[in-house]
Each structure stands twice: as C-alpha cells, then as structure tokens.
Amino acid sequence: MSLDLDFLYNMNEGPLRSGLIVLGVALVAVLVAIFLHRLGVALVRRLARGRPFTTTATQVTFNASRACVILFMLRIVLAGAPDNTPGLTRISYLTSIAFILALTWFLMRCVKSVSLTVVNLNPYDVADNLKARRILTQTRVLSRSAYFLIALLGLAFVLLTLPGARQFGASLLASAGVAGIVAGIAAKPVLGNFFAGLQIAFSQPIRIDDVLIVKGEWGRVEEITGTFVVVRIWDERRMIVPLQWFIENPFENWTHTSSTILGTVFLWLDFSVPTQAVRAEFERICQTLPLWDKRVCVMHVTDASERTMQIRLLVSARDSGSAFDLRCQIREHMINFIASHYPGALPRMRAELSSRNQPDALDTLIDGAPGEPLKGQP
C-alpha cells in the first residue's frame, strides 16, 4: 500500500519543494494516525468493557501502539514520495528500523499487559497464597523469557533491514553453523540460566515469597529475574543467586507445599522438675497466644544426660515468621514460669566433697596439710 505523490512532478519545481510538500503530507499523516489511534482505542475499550485482559492491554500498550500507527502512516507516505525527495533513501531506512523497533516495543508491552492482568487477578498478599505464588512465579519467569525472544527477533529483523548487516541477521535467526556453535558455547552461562528459568517456571522448586534456607541463610524469595534470584535475608540483606544454582544444588524450601510449619523450643531442666505442671502451663500459654494456629501443642521429654533432661515444646504456626516469634514468646514465658515456681528445677552443677582417707577440711585449714608445718611455724 502506498500513497501516490507523482503529482509533485507536475509542479515543475525542484527537490526542495518536493521535500517540503512530503514533509507537510507526513505531518498530516501523523495527525491522522493519532486521531485514528485514539478512535480505535476508545472503540476497543467500549467493546471490551469488563474484560480485564483487553482493558489492561489498551492501557499498557497505548504509547507503543500509537508509535506503530504513526510510523506505519509515515512508511506509506515515504513509499509514495518521488525519487527526487532529498534524503529519501536514508529516511526510509530509518523509518523502517523505527517501525520494527516500535513493533518490538508493542509486543513486549502486550506481554507486560498479560502478566499484569494475571498478577492482579491472583493477589498473593493473602493468608493462603500458594496458588497465587505459583501463578505469579510462572508469569514473571515466562514473561521475561518472552521479552528475551521478542528482543532477539526484533534485533534480527533490524539487521535484515540494513544491507550491510543482512548476513548477521540471517545468522541470528538461523542460529546454526560453526558461528552459532561457538556463540552458544561462549554464552553457556546465559543460556543455562535462561533454560533454568523455564524449568523453574514449570517445575517450580521455588516461587515468589517462598521461605528458603540458602547456604545457611534464612530468607524469602523477593524477585525472580531471567538470570538470577533475589533472596531477602531476615536482616534485610539481599542474596543474589543464579537461576542455575537452584537446579544443580540442594536447598530447603519451607513453603513448597504449605506455609504452615512446626516450631520447637528446647529446655534443659533438672530431674526434679514436675513435668505435668510444666506441660499444663505450656498448654495454657499456647491457648493465650494469637500466633498459635491451634494445630499442634505437644511437650515431650526427648533426652536425658547425667546432669539434666531435655524437654521439647512443639508448636505450630501459619508461617515461618509467626513460628519464630511464637517460639521466642513460649521460651521466655516458660523460663520465667520455672524460675518463679520451681527454681530448684533449673540446671545445676552438683559437686560432692568426700572425706574418705583424707583429713577433715576444717582440720586442714587449721593445722595445715599432714607433714607440713603451719604457715609461720619453724
């Protein structure tokens, strides 16, 4: 499709006037493009009222779609411009490249609109957010993978448009031959993280907001990018871990199937402590703590040594953060309770002084050791 501007030849004028007229027609085409774009967006919004995907798409892709329409109209004007228009070839190349880039931008914004709609329809800031976190993780990883592929295709088509770079564009699209193999080997870490991201998106060993133990550190998954995972440590540090590490190394995921978790409190007490009284107080305090989810509240004597016995207090909470706070509250209360009611039950160091075959301790202090004179005697 082209706009015939051959009537410019009949004006018996030089290239300068032709260029000015083409510029004027281009400005009119831009205004028409903006008007048609607004009209089309308004019509789509009216027809798609109540449909979240289409409504979000018209908002997110507004600028990108407008740029595509404007550049498309300019391509029509330049295709019909006379050959004596100054700088026609160079402007046509630049417009073609800009149009490809605008289409690439538009496709990426379309992916962004879909991901935003999916995230908005599945909020994860709720108590039972396992399904929402799974969908959020898949959406973010797949959208970033789509960004990479769209950008790669856009770059390839830009190179195909330029006469001196068509071979590179074809090689980029074909991804074959010795150059492709060498490039693949050189980009092994990048490609490894890319495919690891796809594997994480579908198999989901980790998700957004999962609680992990990574290299001995406790933290939550804050962000999953196309190449690495950001883990927010409990003290607000950030650990950056490559995606491929989660595929090749073992780690702990405390919220893989559920956010609920069991917490333990260990006490080392003397054998004289009345365990029934301690158990009754433990069960009573659990009933008063709002962080306890009312599933598990059990006390066991799990070990004993020659000096103390070990008591384990097992409680349950809705998530790991609540479990940590709950354990601290129970530990503090039980220590205060035992110290107040049974102070003799706290761990003690027993020592016994035997007088068998040894002089009385008092005599030793008075008379000195056997066979030795008292201090001050000759």
LUMDOLO-608625 format. One record per residue (C-alpha): residue in three letters; x, z, y; residue number from 1. Coordinates in nm, 3 decimals. Each point is the difference from the previous one (the first is absolute). Example, Ala and Ser with C-alpha at 12.3 -4.5 7.8 and 13.67 -1.06 7.14 Angstrom:
2
  marza       px       pz       py  loza
    ala    1.230    0.780   -0.450     1
    ser    0.137   -0.066    0.344     2
This chain:
378
  marza       px       pz       py  loza
    met    0.000    0.000    0.000     1
    ser    0.142   -0.094    0.341     2
    leu   -0.118   -0.039    0.356     3
    asp    0.062   -0.355    0.125     4
    leu    0.176    0.007    0.335     5
    asp    0.092   -0.369    0.013     6
    phe   -0.199   -0.033    0.320     7
    leu    0.303    0.152    0.169     8
    tyr    0.181   -0.330   -0.042     9
    asn   -0.260   -0.176    0.213    10
    met    0.076    0.224    0.298    11
    asn    0.314   -0.204    0.071    12
    glu    0.202    0.315    0.058    13
    gly    0.327    0.133   -0.138    14
    pro    0.074    0.273   -0.254    15
    leu   -0.026    0.279    0.257    16
    arg   -0.365   -0.066    0.072    17
    ser   -0.068   -0.035   -0.372    18
    gly    0.162    0.336   -0.058    19
    leu   -0.206    0.163    0.273    20
    ile   -0.322   -0.142   -0.136    21
    val    0.090    0.112   -0.353    22
    leu    0.073    0.346    0.139    23
    gly   -0.339    0.007    0.170    24
    val   -0.178   -0.109   -0.315    25
    ala    0.194    0.266   -0.194    26
    leu   -0.117    0.271    0.242    27
    val   -0.360   -0.115   -0.040    28
    ala    0.048    0.001   -0.379    29
    val    0.127    0.359    0.016    30
    leu   -0.307    0.110    0.196    31
    val   -0.227   -0.179   -0.246    32
    ala    0.185    0.162   -0.290    33
    ile   -0.045    0.348    0.150    34
    phe   -0.370   -0.064    0.058    35
    leu   -0.054   -0.133   -0.354    36
    his    0.194    0.289   -0.145    37
    arg   -0.209    0.261    0.179    38
    leu   -0.317   -0.179   -0.096    39
    gly    0.104   -0.019   -0.364    40
    val    0.105    0.367   -0.015    41
    ala   -0.328    0.110    0.156    42
    leu   -0.196   -0.210   -0.249    43
    val    0.196    0.138   -0.296    44
    arg   -0.045    0.359    0.119    45
    arg   -0.372   -0.055    0.037    46
    leu   -0.034   -0.149   -0.346    47
    ala    0.229    0.262   -0.161    48
    arg   -0.161    0.304    0.161    49
    gly    0.018    0.291   -0.244    50
    arg    0.270   -0.162   -0.215    51
    pro    0.318    0.206    0.045    52
    phe    0.250   -0.258   -0.128    53
    thr   -0.117   -0.280    0.232    54
    thr   -0.049    0.229    0.299    55
    thr    0.348    0.146   -0.031    56
    ala    0.148   -0.348   -0.051    57
    thr   -0.147   -0.127    0.329    58
    gln    0.155    0.295    0.182    59
    val    0.345   -0.001   -0.161    60
    thr    0.050   -0.378   -0.004    61
    phe   -0.143   -0.067    0.347    62
    asn    0.327   -0.078    0.181    63
    ala    0.154   -0.184   -0.295    64
    ser   -0.304   -0.221   -0.054    65
    arg   -0.019   -0.078    0.371    66
    ala    0.366   -0.107   -0.001    67
    cys   -0.070   -0.228   -0.299    68
    val   -0.295   -0.168    0.172    69
    ile    0.195   -0.051    0.324    70
    leu    0.301   -0.150   -0.176    71
    phe   -0.225   -0.220   -0.212    72
    met   -0.159   -0.145    0.315    73
    leu    0.343   -0.054    0.152    74
    arg    0.108   -0.187   -0.314    75
    ile   -0.300   -0.230    0.043    76
    val    0.090   -0.068    0.362    77
    leu    0.367   -0.067   -0.080    78
    ala   -0.089   -0.225   -0.292    79
    gly   -0.195   -0.228    0.238    80
    ala    0.250    0.014    0.288    81
    pro    0.177   -0.327    0.096    82
    asp    0.354   -0.049   -0.119    83
    asn    0.145   -0.003    0.352    84
    thr   -0.106    0.363    0.060    85
    pro    0.315    0.194    0.094    86
    gly    0.126    0.231   -0.275    87
    leu   -0.285   -0.095   -0.234    88
    thr    0.206    0.015   -0.321    89
    arg    0.158    0.336    0.076    90
    ile   -0.328    0.153    0.116    91
    ser   -0.174   -0.132   -0.314    92
    tyr    0.264    0.165   -0.223    93
    leu   -0.029    0.329    0.184    94
    thr   -0.379   -0.010   -0.013    95
    ser    0.006   -0.072   -0.374    96
    ile    0.236    0.290   -0.064    97
    ala   -0.211    0.229    0.219    98
    phe   -0.314   -0.108   -0.188    99
    ile    0.160    0.082   -0.337   100
    leu    0.113    0.337    0.131   101
    ala   -0.348    0.067    0.137   102
    leu   -0.154   -0.083   -0.338   103
    thr    0.250    0.235   -0.165   104
    trp   -0.093    0.270    0.248   105
    phe   -0.370   -0.064   -0.063   106
    leu    0.038    0.031   -0.378   107
    met    0.196    0.323    0.036   108
    arg   -0.269    0.141    0.228   109
    cys   -0.262   -0.098   -0.259   110
    val    0.190    0.204   -0.259   111
    lys    0.021    0.284    0.251   112
    ser   -0.375   -0.009    0.058   113
    val   -0.073    0.018   -0.372   114
    ser    0.237    0.295   -0.047   115
    leu   -0.149    0.185    0.298   116
    thr   -0.352   -0.051   -0.130   117
    val    0.091    0.124   -0.347   118
    val    0.169    0.309    0.145   119
    asn   -0.297    0.075    0.227   120
    leu   -0.244   -0.033   -0.288   121
    asn    0.208    0.237   -0.215   122
    pro    0.110    0.297    0.215   123
    tyr    0.256    0.223   -0.170   124
    asp   -0.026    0.304    0.228   125
    val   -0.256    0.160   -0.234   126
    ala    0.030    0.262   -0.274   127
    asp   -0.033   -0.236   -0.297   128
    asn    0.206   -0.295    0.122   129
    leu    0.163   -0.124   -0.320   130
    lys   -0.192   -0.331   -0.006   131
    ala    0.048   -0.052    0.373   132
    arg    0.376    0.060   -0.024   133
    arg    0.023   -0.246   -0.289   134
    ile   -0.180   -0.270    0.199   135
    leu    0.203    0.078    0.312   136
    thr    0.329   -0.034   -0.186   137
    gln   -0.100   -0.332   -0.158   138
    thr   -0.123   -0.132    0.333   139
    arg    0.316    0.088    0.192   140
    val    0.244   -0.128   -0.260   141
    leu   -0.191   -0.323   -0.065   142
    ser   -0.051   -0.066    0.371   143
    arg    0.374    0.036    0.066   144
    ser    0.072   -0.234   -0.290   145
    ala   -0.247   -0.248    0.148   146
    tyr    0.174    0.028    0.338   147
    phe    0.329   -0.089   -0.165   148
    leu   -0.142   -0.305   -0.178   149
    ile   -0.186   -0.127    0.307   150
    ala    0.309    0.039    0.217   151
    leu    0.208   -0.182   -0.262   152
    leu   -0.245   -0.291   -0.011   153
    gly   -0.020   -0.013    0.379   154
    leu    0.377   -0.018    0.029   155
    ala    0.014   -0.272   -0.264   156
    phe   -0.258   -0.217    0.179   157
    val    0.181    0.050    0.331   158
    leu    0.320   -0.126   -0.159   159
    leu   -0.187   -0.295   -0.152   160
    thr   -0.124   -0.095    0.347   161
    leu    0.353   -0.027    0.142   162
    pro    0.179   -0.321   -0.111   163
    gly    0.339    0.167   -0.037   164
    ala   -0.130    0.291   -0.201   165
    arg   -0.244   -0.165   -0.240   166
    gln    0.239    0.036   -0.293   167
    phe    0.022    0.375    0.057   168
    gly   -0.375    0.028    0.021   169
    ala   -0.048   -0.194   -0.322   170
    ser    0.260    0.218   -0.173   171
    leu   -0.173    0.310    0.128   172
    leu   -0.332   -0.117   -0.140   173
    ala    0.142   -0.125   -0.327   174
    ser    0.220    0.309   -0.059   175
    ala    0.189   -0.187   -0.269   176
    gly    0.349   -0.128   -0.072   177
    val    0.338    0.164    0.028   178
    ala   -0.054    0.106    0.361   179
    gly   -0.321    0.173   -0.099   180
    ile    0.175    0.184   -0.283   181
    val    0.285    0.112    0.225   182
    ala   -0.245    0.113    0.267   183
    gly   -0.201    0.187   -0.262   184
    ile    0.309    0.184   -0.121   185
    ala    0.102    0.085    0.354   186
    ala   -0.350    0.123    0.081   187
    lys   -0.039    0.198   -0.322   188
    pro   -0.052    0.337    0.175   189
    val   -0.266   -0.148    0.229   190
    leu   -0.178   -0.182   -0.281   191
    gly    0.032    0.305   -0.224   192
    asn   -0.177    0.216    0.258   193
    phe   -0.259   -0.274    0.053   194
    phe   -0.095   -0.015   -0.368   195
    ala    0.025    0.378   -0.025   196
    gly   -0.256    0.017    0.281   197
    leu   -0.237   -0.225   -0.194   198
    gln    0.049    0.213   -0.311   199
    ile   -0.069    0.318    0.195   200
    ala   -0.313   -0.158    0.150   201
    phe   -0.150   -0.073   -0.341   202
    ser    0.140    0.272   -0.229   203
    gln    0.003    0.261    0.280   204
    pro    0.251    0.264   -0.107   205
    ile   -0.021    0.115    0.362   206
    arg   -0.267   -0.025    0.269   207
    ile   -0.035    0.081    0.366   208
    asp   -0.016    0.380    0.052   209
    asp    0.119    0.075   -0.355   210
    val    0.200    0.321   -0.042   211
    leu    0.339   -0.080   -0.156   212
    ile    0.314    0.179   -0.107   213
    val    0.275   -0.252    0.079   214
    lys    0.362    0.101   -0.054   215
    gly   -0.098    0.365    0.008   216
    glu   -0.197   -0.029    0.326   217
    trp   -0.374    0.070    0.037   218
    gly   -0.186   -0.242    0.223   219
    arg   -0.291   -0.237    0.052   220
    val   -0.001   -0.378    0.002   221
    glu   -0.046   -0.085    0.366   222
    glu    0.045   -0.377   -0.009   223
    ile    0.068   -0.278   -0.250   224
    thr    0.161   -0.307    0.156   225
    gly    0.112   -0.323   -0.160   226
    thr    0.348    0.136   -0.076   227
    phe   -0.005    0.382    0.007   228
    val   -0.216    0.311   -0.019   229
    val   -0.004    0.269    0.270   230
    val   -0.035    0.350   -0.149   231
    arg   -0.086    0.273    0.250   232
    ile    0.184    0.316   -0.111   233
    trp   -0.174    0.336    0.049   234
    asp    0.234    0.090    0.289   235
    glu   -0.091   -0.328    0.179   236
    arg    0.310   -0.189   -0.105   237
    arg   -0.045   -0.355   -0.124   238
    met    0.156   -0.131   -0.320   239
    ile    0.033   -0.380   -0.019   240
    val   -0.003   -0.118   -0.362   241
    pro    0.020   -0.368   -0.110   242
    leu   -0.303   -0.125   -0.190   243
    gln    0.208   -0.098   -0.299   244
    trp    0.120    0.361   -0.042   245
    phe   -0.350    0.110   -0.100   246
    ile   -0.006   -0.263   -0.274   247
    glu    0.341    0.087   -0.144   248
    asn    0.014    0.381    0.036   249
    pro   -0.220    0.291   -0.115   250
    phe   -0.171    0.218    0.259   251
    glu   -0.283    0.251    0.019   252
    asn   -0.342   -0.098    0.136   253
    trp   -0.223    0.303    0.045   254
    thr   -0.307   -0.201    0.103   255
    his    0.013   -0.296   -0.237   256
    thr   -0.338    0.069   -0.164   257
    ser   -0.134    0.287    0.212   258
    ser    0.102    0.206    0.301   259
    thr   -0.090    0.329   -0.171   260
    ile    0.294    0.202   -0.122   261
    leu    0.092    0.334   -0.158   262
    gly    0.225    0.247    0.177   263
    thr    0.197    0.288   -0.150   264
    val    0.116    0.333    0.138   265
    phe    0.259    0.195   -0.201   266
    leu    0.045    0.378    0.033   267
    trp    0.267    0.209   -0.171   268
    leu   -0.136    0.352   -0.052   269
    asp    0.092    0.316   -0.184   270
    phe   -0.150    0.065   -0.343   271
    ser   -0.201    0.290    0.139   272
    val   -0.226   -0.221    0.213   273
    pro   -0.368    0.002   -0.115   274
    thr   -0.060   -0.368   -0.068   275
    gln   -0.380    0.033   -0.008   276
    ala   -0.004    0.140    0.353   277
    val    0.231   -0.276    0.119   278
    arg   -0.221   -0.263   -0.167   279
    ala   -0.315    0.144    0.157   280
    glu    0.155   -0.001    0.346   281
    phe    0.129   -0.354   -0.048   282
    glu   -0.345   -0.129   -0.098   283
    arg   -0.158    0.187    0.290   284
    ile    0.237   -0.144    0.260   285
    cys   -0.050   -0.355   -0.132   286
    gln   -0.372    0.029    0.069   287
    thr    0.070    0.080    0.365   288
    leu    0.245   -0.283    0.071   289
    pro   -0.160   -0.327    0.125   290
    leu    0.293   -0.210   -0.124   291
    trp   -0.086    0.079   -0.364   292
    asp   -0.220   -0.274   -0.149   293
    lys   -0.158    0.238   -0.256   294
    arg    0.134   -0.181   -0.306   295
    val    0.292    0.205   -0.135   296
    cys    0.091    0.364    0.061   297
    val    0.200    0.138   -0.294   298
    met    0.268    0.267   -0.042   299
    his    0.242    0.011   -0.295   300
    val    0.303    0.206   -0.093   301
    thr    0.229   -0.293   -0.077   302
    asp    0.336    0.167   -0.060   303
    ala    0.181    0.331   -0.034   304
    ser    0.363    0.106    0.023   305
    glu    0.181    0.329   -0.053   306
    arg   -0.086    0.098    0.358   307
    thr   -0.324   -0.167    0.116   308
    met   -0.290   -0.210   -0.117   309
    gln   -0.108   -0.327    0.158   310
    ile   -0.359   -0.047    0.112   311
    arg   -0.130   -0.348    0.079   312
    leu   -0.296   -0.043    0.234   313
    leu   -0.153   -0.345   -0.045   314
    val   -0.240   -0.137    0.262   315
    ser   -0.146   -0.340    0.087   316
    ala   -0.046   -0.179    0.332   317
    arg   -0.141   -0.329    0.124   318
    asp    0.341   -0.140    0.100   319
    ser    0.369    0.088    0.001   320
    gly    0.008    0.117    0.359   321
    ser   -0.286    0.242   -0.059   322
    ala    0.164    0.115   -0.324   323
    phe    0.321    0.092    0.182   324
    asp   -0.182    0.204    0.265   325
    leu   -0.218    0.163   -0.268   326
    arg    0.304    0.104   -0.203   327
    cys    0.162    0.158    0.306   328
    gln   -0.315    0.195    0.083   329
    ile   -0.041    0.129   -0.356   330
    arg    0.369    0.093   -0.031   331
    glu   -0.007    0.194    0.325   332
    his   -0.323    0.186   -0.085   333
    met    0.101    0.091   -0.356   334
    ile    0.338    0.137    0.109   335
    asn   -0.169    0.214    0.264   336
    phe   -0.260    0.117   -0.252   337
    ile    0.256    0.103   -0.262   338
    ala    0.226    0.164    0.258   339
    ser   -0.293    0.202    0.137   340
    his   -0.173    0.104   -0.325   341
    tyr    0.278   -0.011   -0.258   342
    pro    0.335    0.034    0.178   343
    gly    0.168    0.107   -0.322   344
    ala   -0.093   -0.331   -0.160   345
    leu    0.235   -0.198    0.221   346
    pro    0.322   -0.109   -0.173   347
    arg    0.251    0.284   -0.025   348
    met    0.358    0.029   -0.115   349
    arg    0.026    0.277   -0.263   350
    ala    0.324    0.191   -0.039   351
    glu    0.076    0.299   -0.226   352
    leu    0.302    0.234    0.019   353
    ser    0.095    0.134   -0.341   354
    ser    0.198    0.330   -0.031   355
    arg    0.091   -0.043   -0.368   356
    asn    0.377    0.058   -0.056   357
    gln    0.048    0.013    0.374   358
    pro    0.037    0.295    0.239   359
    asp   -0.299    0.097    0.203   360
    ala   -0.019   -0.199    0.316   361
    leu   -0.026    0.312    0.214   362
    asp    0.302    0.157   -0.169   363
    thr    0.196   -0.316    0.062   364
    leu   -0.078    0.015    0.369   365
    ile    0.106    0.365    0.015   366
    asp    0.288    0.027   -0.243   367
    gly    0.130   -0.355    0.003   368
    ala    0.061   -0.223   -0.298   369
    pro    0.141    0.161   -0.315   370
    gly    0.377    0.035    0.011   371
    glu    0.013   -0.065    0.376   372
    pro    0.035    0.262    0.268   373
    leu   -0.253    0.027    0.276   374
    lys    0.083   -0.165    0.322   375
    gly    0.215    0.238    0.205   376
    gln    0.139    0.192   -0.303   377
    pro    0.360   -0.022   -0.102   378
